[in-house]
Amino acid sequence: MKAALRVRMQERDARRPGALVDTYRILELFGDVAAELSRGLFSAEGRLRSYETVEFVAPVHAGDVLEVEGEILSSDPSSLTIQLEARNATQPSTQMIARARGTWVVSGER
């Protein structure tokens, strides 16, 4: 199962000199995609338990359009292991921005 979103980074997302977007904004988008995957599988949003890996490989600036995708690698009755990637779609060839792998948990309430 996969989920994706496409978002243009705004001036308010850029809090560093040179209109550089903070990395926490990318993690926030990863959470949005993970929640969508959880809703699709469990009909509940859940929450992040942990990231096994997080790698930021290129900067993001206000005005950039990011494509964020997530894929469920494995699941059990209460959690998902998810692979997440963010790419800059503003450039002619989509550039990798960040990638992460983590565990998303869902409470017993659905």
C-alpha positions in Angstrom: 0.0 0.0 0.0 1.3 3.5 -0.9 0.2 7.1 -0.2 1.5 10.4 -1.6 1.1 14.1 -1.4 2.4 17.1 -3.3 3.1 20.4 -1.5 4.6 23.7 -2.5 6.8 25.1 0.3 5.7 28.6 1.3 7.6 31.5 2.7 6.3 30.7 6.2 8.0 27.3 5.9 11.4 29.0 5.4 12.9 30.1 8.7 16.6 30.1 7.7 18.6 32.5 5.7 18.3 32.1 1.9 14.6 31.0 2.2 15.8 27.6 3.5 13.0 25.3 4.8 13.7 23.6 8.2 14.0 19.9 8.2 11.2 19.6 10.7 8.7 20.6 8.0 9.8 17.6 5.9 9.3 15.3 9.0 5.8 16.8 9.4 5.0 15.9 5.8 6.3 12.4 6.4 3.9 12.2 9.4 1.0 13.3 7.1 1.7 10.5 4.6 2.2 7.9 7.4 -1.2 8.9 8.9 -2.8 8.4 5.5 -1.3 4.9 5.2 -2.6 4.1 8.7 -6.1 5.4 8.0 -6.1 3.3 4.8 -5.1 0.1 6.6 -6.6 0.5 10.1 -9.2 3.3 9.7 -7.3 5.1 12.4 -4.4 7.6 12.3 -2.1 6.4 15.0 1.2 8.0 15.9 4.9 7.8 15.2 6.8 5.4 17.5 10.3 5.8 16.1 12.4 6.4 13.1 15.0 3.8 12.3 16.7 6.1 9.9 16.3 9.6 8.6 18.5 11.1 6.0 18.4 14.6 4.6 20.3 14.7 1.3 19.5 18.1 -0.3 18.2 21.5 0.9 14.6 22.7 0.4 13.7 26.3 -0.3 10.5 28.3 -0.3 8.8 27.8 -3.7 10.0 24.3 -4.1 7.3 21.7 -4.8 7.8 18.5 -2.9 6.4 15.1 -3.7 6.3 13.0 -0.6 5.6 9.2 -0.8 5.2 6.5 1.7 5.0 2.7 1.4 4.1 0.1 3.9 6.9 -2.4 4.2 5.3 -4.6 6.8 2.4 -4.5 9.3 1.0 -6.4 12.2 -2.4 -5.8 14.0 -1.1 -2.6 15.7 1.8 -1.2 13.8 3.3 -0.4 10.4 6.9 -0.2 9.2 6.9 2.5 6.6 9.5 3.8 4.0 9.1 7.5 3.2 10.8 9.6 0.6 10.6 13.3 -0.3 11.6 14.6 -3.8 11.9 18.1 -5.2 9.6 18.1 -8.2 10.5 21.7 -9.1 13.6 20.6 -10.9 13.6 19.0 -14.4 14.8 15.7 -12.9 13.1 15.0 -9.6 15.8 15.3 -6.9 15.8 13.2 -3.7 15.5 15.5 -0.7 15.0 13.1 2.3 14.2 9.5 3.1 13.2 7.8 6.3 12.1 4.4 7.6 10.0 4.2 10.7 7.4 2.5 12.8 3.9 3.9 13.2 1.6 2.5 15.9 -2.2 2.5 16.1 -4.1 2.4 19.4 -6.7 -0.3 20.1 -9.5 2.2 19.4 -10.7 2.3 15.8 
